[in-house]
Amino acid sequence: MYEQDDASTDARPVRREFDVSNRSTAGISTRARLAVATTALAMVAASGRADPGTVGTVIYGIPSDNTPRSRTWSGTAWNSESLSLDVGGAPRWIVAKNCPTRNELIVACIDNQEDCNAFVYNGTAWSNLIEASTTLFTASERPMYIEYEQQSGDALLVYRVGSDSTAYYRTWNGASWSAQNSTVPPGNGDAKFCKLVPKPASNEIMLLVLDNNRDLSALVWNGSSFDNAVLLDSDAAFTGCECMDAAYEGQSGRCIVAWARNGTTVPKYRIWNGTAWLAEGSLPDVGGNTRWMRLAADPASDKLIAMTLDGVADINLIVWSGSAWGSTLEVQTSNPDTNRRGFDVAFEPNGTRALALYGRSAQSNVYYRTYDGANWSAEQTGPDISQPPSVIQLSPATGGSEILVGIERKNDGAFGTLRWTGSSLQSYQVLASDLAGPNGNECFMLTRSPASAPPRIVSWREVPNPDPETP
């Protein structure tokens, strides 16, 4: 409990009391506790989180080894490689997420046995390994995902079991896994890609399921069950590429789902406003049938950025203002590949500014543009990484301007990282000479380190203070 004396329009001063989780206040003076509370409140107001740290963690798999590796970014360098848990097969896809309320990291992976495993790091050790499915029936696509509820800190794991249109799931409450549960999406095919997107400061999570019949379904997790399911499309553009994504607007809390429809160069979108699905709308024409799509949300506004890669290797950027899509900006016409996501976009942690990163065929540099909240910069040439990038992934830090970048190289499959400082890309470092699985699978993921779980203001009340001088 943090306290703050303050003047108000009332004749009597008031005392504001803050309950802040995840930080001990024993032995701290009232003045010091007030400083911590004021800092936490300012950070929450500025960015929706209360942690200025820039530490990060990367989880990745290497060939012929069943144990994913991990490293931690200290803010200046990566530490030495360490082992997690044996998952019984060589990893093919990895999803790693940081708990918003505890010193905890959770990982889900698909291995070459087409199994789905998940396990937890509590800040000290890896444990609680669970094999959720032994019948994903694919390791080329990603019919699973894991994410945390941003208010409770409970995790939700969604996955496929066999040839079945049912979506199966388990929850993690910080101590144990739940029994398996299930829900039936409106689509009637076998899942090829699943994606979970959490709503900030809420227990709501959006689930997208793309199946082998080209059905794209969306379901809303309310903290205890799925509801408000909708069939967004029965003819999505692709089933072997993630041609859809979702993001919550940073201020309104609405969720935008965007996707590609078969036979058209005009992507579609729908809005979940918290109670109902709004009518379908269209993005601007991107000139090709979108194979891969990413949406990035600005934490400081309701702006989003859509980044797309189409079947003729073009990359486009489109900004959502909070009410309408802007014009299409084509930034690349010769991406190294179309069957993998060789691009990404993300806002800096403090919002307003964004980074879009991509490659170019037969070129070993990375290329990028920045967005300042109103306009895109001219194209900039980033570091030479020796080979064209094959897969690119951006992970914003918890505060400031830093973004960590993960890159799988095209020819040798080597995995390396860069750091966006807010003004330049620096510190290219190869962490693994080859990643597990076929080149193009995302056998790695960057996330915030568990030590960076933020203090959260969980309540605030004002009460009369009879003696404002009382410490």
N, C-alpha and C positions, 0 to 999 in steps of 0.2 A: 504494500500500500504506500503510495507516494502522496504527499500533501503539498498544496500550494496555497498560500494566502494571496488574496486578490481583492482589489476594489471592485465594486459593482455599482449599478445605478441605484441599488437599494441603500438605505442609510447604513446598514451594517456590512462590514466586510464579509466575504464568504471564503470558505476553505474548500478547494477542489481536491478530491481524493481520487487517486489513480490506482487501480489494481493492475500490476504489470507482471505477466508470467515470465518464467525462464531466467530470472536474475535474482540472486540472493541479495537482500538488503541488510543482513545482520551486521551490526557494528558500524553502519553508515549514518552519518549525521543527517538531520533534516535538510540542511542546506544542500548537502551532496545528493541526497535522494531527490530533492527538487530539481537539481541540475540534470540528473539522469532522466527524470520524468519529462522535463521540458525538452530535452534533446530527443527523446523517443517520440514525443508528440509532434515535434517539428518534422521529424523524418517521416512519420506516418502521413502527415499532411502533404509533404512534398512528393512522396513516392509510393505510399501505400505499404511500405515496409519500415522496420525500425532498426536497420543494421547497416552501418556504413562500411562493413568489411568487403574486401574484394577477393577473399580466398575462394578457390574452386576445386572441384574434384573431377577427374576423368576416369571412366571405367571402359576397358577395351579387352577384346579377345585376340589371341595370337594363334597361328596355325598349329594343328596337332596337339592342342592343349585344352583340357576341359575346365580350366580355372581362369576366370576373368581377372585381369590385372587392374590395379588402381594406383593413381598418383594424386597428390594434393598440390595445388598451386598456392604458394605462400603470399603472393602479391608481387614477387620478383622472380621466382624460379619454381620449377617442379621438383618435388622431392623424389627419392628413389622409388622404384617400382615395388609394389607389395601385392600379395596374393589375396584373393577373396575366398570363395568356396568352389569346390568341384561340382559342376552341374551335370556331369555324366556324358557330356558331348562337347564338341568344339562350338563355341558361340558363333551365331550367325547374325542376330540382331540383339542389341542391348538398349534398354530404356532405364535411365537412372534419374531419380528425383530426390530433392531435399525436403525434409519435413519442416513445415513452417512453425512448429511449436516445440519440437524436441531436438536434441542433439542426435540426429538420426538421418540415415540415407537408406533408400530402398532401391533395389535393382530387380528388373525382370529381364529374362533373356530367352531367345529361341536358339536351340543348338542344332547340330547336324543330324541328330536323331529325330528332329521335328517335335521336340518336347518344349514345354514352357515351364521354366523354373523361376522362382523369386526368392530373394533373401535380403537380410537387413544388416546394416552397420549401425551400432549404437554409440559410436564415437570412440570405442575401444576395440571391439571385436566384431567379426561377421558371424551371424547365426540365423536361426529360424528359416532354414532352407526348406522350401516346399516345391514339389513337382506337381503343378496344377493340372497339366495336360500332357499326355503321352501321344496324343493323336491330333496334332495341329494339321497334319497332312501337307505341310509346306514349310520350307525354310527359306524360300525365295522371297515371299512376302511376309508381312508382319501382322498376323491376326491376333494380336494381344497388345496391351498397353497397361501402364500403371501410373497413378497420379495420386496426390494428396488432396484431401479437403483442406482448404486454406484457413478455415476457422477452427475445426476440431483437431486437425492433425491426423485424422484417420486416413488410411490409404485404401484405394480401390484398385483391384487387379481384375481386368477383363480379358477373356481369352476364348479360343475356339476349342471344342472337343468333337473330333470326328467330322463326318459329313452330315452336318446338322446346322440349320439356320439359327438355332438357339445361341444366345450369348451367355456364357457362364462367367461367374464372378465370385470373388472372395474379398473380404475386407480385413485390414490389419489395424488393430487399435493401440499399437505401441507395446503390446505384450504377447499377443497371440493372433493367429489367423482364424477367421471364421470358417464355418462349414461352407461347402460349395452351394451357391445359389444360381438361379438362372432367370433370364428374361428373353422374350421373343421379339426381335426387331421386326418392323413391317416388311422388310425384304425377305425373300424366300430362298436365298442361296447360301453357300458356305462363305464365311468371312475370309477376305483376303487381306484387308487392312482394317485395323481398329485405331482410333485416336481418342484420347481423353483430354479435355481442356477444362481446367478449374476456373471457377469464378473467384476473383479476388475477395478476401474478407468474407467468405461464405462457404457453406458445405455443398453448394451446387457444383456439379461437374457435367459438361456436355460430352456425350459419347457419340462418335460417328462410326458407322460400320459400312464398309464397301465390300460387296460380295461378288462371287464369280458369275452371277447373272446380271451384273452391272447395276444392281440395286444399291442405292445409297440411303441409309437410314440414319436418323438422329433420335437420340433418347436423352432425357434429362434426369440425372441422378439428383435426388432431393436431400441426400444425407442418410437415407435409409432404404430407398427403393427407386426404381426407374419409373418414370411416367412421361406423359406428353410426347409419346413416340410419334414420329412422322416419317413417311416415305418421301424423301426429298426428290428422288429421281429413280426411274426404272430403266434408264438408259444412260448411265454415266459413261464418260469417254473411255476409260481404261479400267482394267481390274488388276493389272500387274504393276501399276504406278500409283502413287498417292496423289491422285488428281483432285483432292479436296483438303480443306482445312477449316478451322474455326478459331475465333478469338473473341474475347469479351472487351467491349469498350471500357476504357479506363475510368470513366466518370459515371456514365448512365447505368452500367452493369448489364446492358443488353449484349446478347451473343450474336455475332454474325457468322453464318456458315456459307462458304463459297465453294463452288465445285465446277468441273467441266462436264458438259453434256456431249454425248456422242454426235458427230456429224455437224457440229457448229463451232465456230471460232469465238463465240460470245459466251464467256463463263456466266453462271447463274449464282444467285445468293438468296438466302432467306434470313429473317431476323427473329430470334426468340426474345421477347420483351419481358420475360419473367413470369408471364401468365398465359401467353398465347403465341402461336407462330403467325407472323405477318405474311402477306402475299409474296410470291416469288418476284424477284427483280433480276436485272441483268447488269453485269459489268460492261465496260467498253470492249469492243472487238480487239482481240490480241493478235489477230492475223494467222493463227494456227490453232489446232486442237490441243488444249493444255494437257500435258502429261503429269506434271508435278506442280503443286501449288503450296505456297506458304503465306500465312497471315501473321502480321506482327502488330501488337496493340501498343499504343502510346499510353503509359501510366498517368501522364499529366493532362490528357484530354480524351476525347472520344474518337480521335483519328486512328485509322488502321492503315497498314500498307499491305497490298497484295503483290506477291512476286510469283511469276509463272514461267515455266519452261514448256515450249510446245514441241511438236513432232518434227519441226524443221530446224531445231536447235536455236530458236530465238528466245530471249529472255526479256520480259516486260515488267514494268513497275506501274502500279496504280494506287493512288491515295484516296482513302475514304475519309471524308471531312467530318463524319458524324451524322450526316444526312444524305450525302450523295457521293458518287465516285467521280474522281477527276479524269483527265485524259490519260491515255496510255503513253508511257515512255518506253520505247524499245532501246535497251541498253546493250544488247548483244545479239548477233546473228549467226554465231558459230561456236556455241557452247561445245565443250569436248565430247559430251554424250547426251543422249535423250532418254536412256533407260536407267538413269540414276539421277539423284538430286545434287548436281554440281553447283549449287547456289544456296544462299540463305539471306534473310533480312531480319534485323532486330533493332529495337529502340535502345538507346543508352538507358541505364538504370534510372536516371533522374528524369527521363522523358524528353519530349520535344524533338531531339536529334536522333537520327537513325542511320544505320550502316547497311548497305546492300553489297554483297560480295559474290563474285562469280569468276569463272575461268574463260579461256578462249582456246579453241582448237589449235593444237600443235604449239602452244605457248606455255612456258613453264612459270610465268608470273601469275599472280592473282590480280584481279582488277576490282575496283570498287567505286561506289558513289556514296555521298553523304546527303542526308536530308536535314534541313535546318528548321523545319516546322512550316516552311512556306515553299521552298524551292529545292530542287536537286542540284548538286554540284556537277561539274564536268567530270568525265571519267578520270580516275587516278590509277596509276600503275603501282601495285603493291610488290612485296618481296618476291624474288625468284626462289621457288621451292624445288627446282631441278627437273620437275616433270609437271604436266598439266594436272590440275586438281580434278578428282573424280567425284568425291562427296565432300560437301562443305556444311559445317554446322556452327552456329553462333550461340553463345550462352552469355547473356548479360550478367554482370556482377550484381551485388546487392545494393550498391550505391555509387554515386559519382558517374563517370563516363566509361568505365572499363567494360570491354566485351572480350571474352575468350573465344578463340576460333579453333575448331578442329578440322583437319583436312586429311582425307585419304588420297594419296597420289594415284594417278591413272595406270601407269605402266607396271610398277613394282608393288603397289598396294601398301606402301609405307604410310605410317600414320604420324602426323606432326601437328604442331599447334602454333598459333600466332596470338598476339595480344593487341587489341585496339585500345589506344590510350586516350581516345577522345580527339586525337589529331593525326595519328599515324598508326600503321601496323608495324609491330616490332617483335623481336624475340622468337624468330622461327626456330623450332627445335623438333627433331625427329624423336618420338618416344618409342616407336616400334618399327622394325624394318619391314614388317608385313603384318597385315591384319588377317584374322581367321575368316574363312569363307570366301565366296566369290566377290571380286571387286565390284563395288556398288551397293552391297548390303551395308547398312549402318551398324557395324559391329563395334560401335563406340558411342558414348554420350558424355557430354560435359554438363555439369550441374554445380550449384553452389555446395560448398563443403558443409557437413553437418555441424561443424563448430560455428557456422554463421547463422544458425537458427535464431531469428530475431526475438527480442522481447516484444510482447504484444500488450497493448492497453486493452484490457478486457472489460473495464467498467470505468465510469467517470460520474461523479455526483458532486453537487455543490451543497454545502451545509453551512448554517450560520456559525461564525467564529466569534465568540464573545471577547476574545483577547487577541487581536492581530499581532501582538508582539510575542505571543507564546511560541517558543521554538518547537 
